[in-house]
């Protein structure tokens, strides 16, 4: 602890409360950058370990043993973490021939600040220049646009739509054409700034936050709020103040971390519901300051209260790290039938769409077994069903009835529309890609899952 800032008993409780606020404010930065660091060393599910400024591509759709939860069965993932400390990076995207894809740009604070893809920029080939904060160089000829990054480290989260295993060859050919090149010579780091290894483990979170806040400063509005944390030594530069911190400060930080973590955990719990589908198109509306290419800058996609944006951001990082804005894709889920009972494979169910979900890209229902939240192994090797599933049988009125149960239905029409369920509890997830206005404003009502007496 720096000289002259010993903590008295009188202000310890104030520091505990401040440390709890610092945890809520800073946990997205620490959680997100820890994931970036882990990705470079150990990979992420089916994606191999990959250094900065290179793409990692999954070579397959999700399957029951994929160790990447929750994995979907609609898209094939690609991820690149960019380091712009040595200068801009040129991103090349291929022509996908009209097929849905998205590259989502996330800054170090987990703000989604730009999108490239079918909804945002179309599906034609092109080059995009991703530049670090404060860059003022010359843009090369032929570049379609400049993506201004709020921080010098950026995560690019890519998803390519895939219409089943037979479509993987097409997707892999597209993945091979995504490319990142340095615009100009420069020194690019090979890892993130390292916290002091001598800091005791109970204070490691705050040491990470201190080091990474200094290297990846937030927007001016957030900086003003961040300055409040000076009494916690979080704004100190140079050697870590936490190596030999005053015991009173150690107590305040450790107790504040526990309170802040509990606050985020409590806010992350889903609300109790009797039935119906739960969906939050506005989970990622905490970005108030950075809206680049493809990001919608309008009041309905921004939280109005800056201080309220911090717990919202913490919950999003805790429950859905690197998820996209609702206008790009949104996911509805349910664990209960129309009567409010837990969905379970001892029963059979129907999900009847009088009118299919209004989307500009596609939709699907994916089955997850509980409590592990993994895709459900089944003899048909069918893990999802949606508007791209071949052979579906529609009613004469255009309706679509999905049959959800363990065994294949006996009736041919029902078997064609079968979504296999596990023996125990399960959770179907309705993925809506480029959802229409009726989805986002709630005027389209997703039908309840109803118990059926037939198998």
N, C-alpha and C positions, 0 to 999 in steps of 0.2 A: 504494500500500500504506500502511496506517495506521501511524503512528509506533510504533516499538518492536516491530514484528512482522516484522523482516527475517528471511529464511529462511537458515539456516546450511547448510553442506554436510552436516552430520551428520543433519539431519532432512529433507533434500530427498526421500530415497527414501520416507520415511514419508508425506510430503505427496503424492507421486505415487500411492502406494497409496490414500490417502484420496480424492484427486481421481478415481481410477477408480471407487471406491465411490459418490462423489457423482454421477458420470455415470450409473451403473446406477440409482441411486435417483431421480434427477431427470429422466432422459430422457423418461419418459412425460408429465410435466408440460410440458416444452418441446415435445415432438413433438405432443402433443394441442393445446396452445394455438397453436402455429404453424399447425396445420391450421385451427383456428377463425379465425385472422387471415387466412389465405389464402382461406378460404371467403367472408369478408365482402368481399374485394377482387376475387377472380377466379372464385369459384364452385367447384364440385366435380363434374367430369364433366358430366352433363346438367343439373345444378342450377345456377341462375344466382347471381351474387353477391347476397348478402342481408344487411341489417343485423341487429343484435341484435333479439330479440323479434318476429321475423317468420318465418313458414314459407317455405321454398323447396321447391317440388314438382317432381319429374320428371314430364313429360307423356307418358312412353313407357316401354315395357319395354326391356330391353337388346337390342342388336343388335350385329353384328360390329364396327362402327366406333365403338362407344361408348367414349370415352376415360375410362373409369372402371373400373379393374381391381382385383379381378375383379368384373365386373357379373353379376347373376343374371337369370334370365328368369322368375322366379316372383312377384316383388313389385315394386311401384313405390315409389320412395323419396321420403321427405319429411324435411327436416332443418330444425331451428330451434336457434339458439344464444341462450340466455337470459342477459340481464344483470339481476341482481336487486339491484344496488347502490342503486337508487332505490326498492326495495320489491317486494312480491310481484307475481306475474303470474298471471292466471286463464287456465287452459287449457280450452277447450271442445272436446269430441270428439263426433262425430255417432254416430247409430245405424247400424251397418254391416250390420244385418239378419242377424247370425250369421256374416258373413264374417270371416276371420282378418285381424287387424291388430295391430301392436304399436307403442307409443311407449316407447323405452328412454331412461332418464335417466342421463347420464354426467357426473360432476363433473370439475373441472379436472385432477385427478390420474388420470383415466381409470377411476375406479371406477364400475361399474354399480350404482346405488343404488336404483332404482325402475323399475317397469314399469306401464304402462297398456295394456290390450288384451285380446284374447279370453281368453288363458290366465289373465291376472292379475286382471282386473276385469270381464270380460264384454264384450258388444258393444253395450250400450245407450248412449244419449246421456247426457252429463253434463258437469259442470264440476269442475275440480280446481284447487286453490290451491297454487302453487309458491312457497315462501317462502325467504328468505335465512337464513343462519346467525344465530341469536340473535333472530329476529323474535318479537314477543309481542303482535301486534295482534289484532283481532277478525275471526273467520272469517265471511264473509257467509252468509246463509241460502241454502240450496239447493246448497251445495258438497258434493260427494260425499266428499271427503277432502282432507287436507293432505299435500303432498309436501315434506318438509324437505330442503332442498339443503345438502350439506356445504360448498359453495363458492358464491361469488356469481356465478360464471359456470358455466352448465350447458349441455351439448349434448343435444338431444332428437333421437334417431335414429328415424325412423318408417318402417315397411314395411307396405304394403297388399297383400294377396294379389290377384293378377290372373290370371284364367283365359284369357290370350291377348289378342290385339289387339281382338277383339270385345267384351272386357270393360272396355276402357280408359275408355269413356264413364262407366260406373258408378263406377270408381275416381276419375276426375277430379271427378265430382260430390261424392264424399265428401271429397276433398282440399280443395275450396272451402269446406267447413264446419268444418275445423280452424281454430281461432282463438286468438289470444293478446291479452289486454288487461291494462293496468296496473290494479291494484286501487286505487291511490291516487296522487295527484300526487307526482312525485319526479323528480330529475335522473338520467337514465340515460346512462351514457357511450356514446360512439360507437365506441370502440376499446379495445384492451387497454393496460395500462400499458406505456410504451415504454422499452426499454433505452437506455442512454446511447449516442448515435450515435458518440461519440469513442472508444469501446472498440475496440481492434484486433480484426479479424475472427477470429484464432485463439482469442480469449477470449470471443467473442460468446455461445457456448452458456452459459458460466458467468454472464455478465451477465444473460442471459434468465432463467436459473434463480434468480439472486439477486433480481431484481425480482419475478418471478412467485411465488416462495415467500413473499415478504413480503406480497403482495396476496391470495394464496390459501392461507392456512395449512392444514396437514394436520390429521389427528386427533391427539389428545394422545399416543397411542402412537408415531406416526410422528414427531411433533415431538421427542420424546426422542432418537430416532435421528438426526434432522436436526441437532440441536445439536452433534453431533460435528464438523460441517463448519465450525465457527468459524475454525480455523486457515487455511482457504482463503478467508477474507473473504466467504463466502457469506451470512453473517448480518448484514453491515454494512448500515445504513440510510443514506439520503441520497445524496450524490454517489458515483459509482462508484469503488471502489478499484482497478478494473482499467484506468483511463485511463492511469495512470503507475505500473504495478505493478512491484515489484522483479523483476529478471530471474530470480532463483531461483524466485520464485513463478510467473512466467510459464512457466518450464521445467516445474515440477511440474504445473501445470494442463494444459498442452498435451500432455505425455507421459501424464498420467493420463487425459485425454480419449481419446487413441488407445487406451490399454489397455482402458478401459471400453467403448468402442465395439466393439473386437475381441471382448471378452467377450460382449457382447450378440449380435453377429453369429454367433459360434460356437454359442451356446445356441439361436439361431433356426434353425439348419440342421436339416432333418428327418433322423431316424435312417434309416440304410440299411435297406431292406426287400426281401426276395425277391419278395414278392407280397402280395396282400390289400389291405385298405383301412386307411388311417390316419385316426384320429379322436381328438380330445382334448376331451371334454365339460367338462373342468375347466381350460381355458386361462385363464378369467377369475375364478378363485376367490381372487384376491389381495385382494379387498375384505374387510377384517376388522372394520370399525367402523360402516358405514352400511348399514342394511337397511330401506328404506322400503316403501311400497305395492308389492306385486307381487314384491319381492325375497325370496328364500327364505333365512331366517336359521337355518341348521342346520349341524352340524359337517361333513357330507359336502360342503358347498359353500364351505368355508373352508380355506385353507392354515393348518396349525397353527403353523408357525414364522414369526414376523413378518419376520425378516431374510430368510427364503427367499422371502417374498412380493415383495420388491423386484426380484430378477432375473426372476421370473415375470411381474411387471407390465411390465417393460421389454421382454421378449420379445413379450408380447401387443400392446403398443403398436407394436412394430417390425413385426410380421407381420400383425396383424388389428385395427388401430385401430378402436374403436367397435363391435367385435363384441359379441354378447350372451352371457349365461350359457348353458351347455349345456342347462339345463332349458327355455329359451325356444326355442332352435334350435341345431342342431349340424350340422356338415358333415363328411362322410367323403370322402376322395379316394384315388385310386390312379393310378399310372403304369405298373403292371406287370400282366401277365396271371397266370393260375393257375400257370404254369411259371416265373414270375419274369422274363419277358422284357418289354422296354419296349413299351408299347402304341403301335402305328403303323398308319397307314391303308393300308399295303400288305397288311394282313391283315384278315380279318373275324372278328368276335367275337360271343358271346352272353352275356348277363347274365340268368340264370334265377332268378327269385324263386319258390321253392316256396311261401313265405308272404310276403306283402308286409310291408314294415317297419311295426312297430306305432307309430303316431303319432296324436296327438289332433287335429292340424290336417291337414297334407298332407305328401307327399314328392315329390321329383323327382330325376332324374339330368340334369345339365347338362353339355354337352360344351365343353371348352376346348382350343384348339390350343396347342401349345408351340413356341417358348419364350415367345411374347408373352402367353399366358394370356388370350386373347380368345375370344369366342364364334365358332363356326365357320360361315362363310358356306356356304349350301347351297341347291339349287334348291327344296327343300320349305319353306324358311324355318322349319325346326324346330330349335330350339336346346336343347330339353330335352324330357324325357318323364317322366310320372309318373302318379299316381293321379287327376289331373284331366284328363289328355289324352283327348279324345274319340276313340271308335272303336277303342280297344285290343282285341286279341283274346286272351282267356284260354284256358288249357287246360281240358279237362273236369274236371281235378282242382283247378281254381282257380288254378293257377300262372300266372305271367306271364314270358314270355321276350322280352327286349329284344334286338334285332339291331343291333349297332354296326359300321358299315362305311361306305365311301365312297359306293358306288352303291346306289340303291334296290334292295332284294331283289326277285327275280322273283315269288316266291310272294306272293299277296295278304295272307295272314295275317302273314307276316314284314314285308311293306311297311307294314302298319298299325302295327307295333311297331318301326319303324325309327328309330334315333337316328343321324343322319349324322355321319361322322367326317371329318377332314381328310386330306390326302395324307400328311402326316408324323406326328410324334409328337403324342400328345394325352393329356389328363388329364380323365377324367370325375369329377364331384363329385356326391355324393348328399346333397341337402339334406333335413333331417328337422326339421319344424316342430312344436313342442310334442311332442318325442319321448316315447315311453312308457318305463316303468321298464326294460324289457328292453333298450332301446337304451342307456340310461345306465349300466346295470350290466354290459353286455357279454354278457348271456345270449342276445341275438339276434345271430346271426352273419350278416353281410352276405356274400352269395355272391361268389365270385371271378369275374372276367371271364375267360371261356374262349375260346380260339381255335376258330374254326369253319372247316370246309373248304368251306362253301357260301356263295354270294353271292346 
